[in-house]
Amino acid sequence: MTEPEPLDLLDTDYAALIATDYDPNLERLIRAAGESPRDAVVLTRLVGLAQKPLETEEDWQEFEAVWGKLESDE
């Protein structure tokens, strides 16, 4: 079994991600492809958001916020 890598997330933040269409298996695949742990989390979240229709302003704001994290070095 591999050791988990620190993601700079609180356990509650990670639990919230999983509760909202977050796929830890996809995150592992993205990390295995060479992305940083942080970018793997952001990309996985972005894929989860893109899989559902973005119908409300709040949906779009959430999508844009995650996209912004990918473009920034936060």
N, C-alpha and C positions, 0 to 999 in steps of 0.2 A: 504494500500500500504506500502511495506517495504521501509525503508530508504536505499539508496545505501551505500555500504561500500567503503572506500577509497582503491584504487588499486595501488597507487603510479605511476599512468600513467597520462601523459598529455592528454587533450581532443583530441588533434590531433593524439596522439599515439593510443588511443582507437578507433578513427574513422578509422585509417589506418588498425587496426585489423579487424574491421567489414567489411571493403572493400575487405578483402582477405580471404574469406571463414571462417570467425570467427562467431561462433554461440553463442550469449549471453544466449540463453536458456540452452544450454549444460553447459555453465559456471555456471549458477545457480544450475543446478542439481549436478554438481561436488562439489560445495560449500555446498549444502545441505547434501551431503554424508560425509562431515566432513573435506574436504581439505581446506587449507588456501586460502584466496582470491588471493594471488600471485600465488600459485600452480594451482589454478583453471584456471587462465588466461593462464598460460603456457601449461597446459594439453589440454585446449580447442584449443589453437593455434596448438599444436602438432597434434591433431585429424584432424583439418582442413587441415593441410599440408599433412597428410597421406592419405587423401581421393582423392588426385589427383596424377597422375603418376609423379614420380620424374625422369624427363627425362634429365635435364641439370645439369651441374656442379653447377650452381647457385641454382637450386632447392635443391640439396643435401646439399650445404653449409648452406642454410637457415634452412633446417630440422635439421642439426647437431647443428646449433647455438641455436635453440629452445630446442633441447634435452639437450644441455649443460647447459642451464638455469635451467632445471629440476633437473639435477644432482648437481648443485652448490647451494650455499646458498645466492646468490646475492639478 
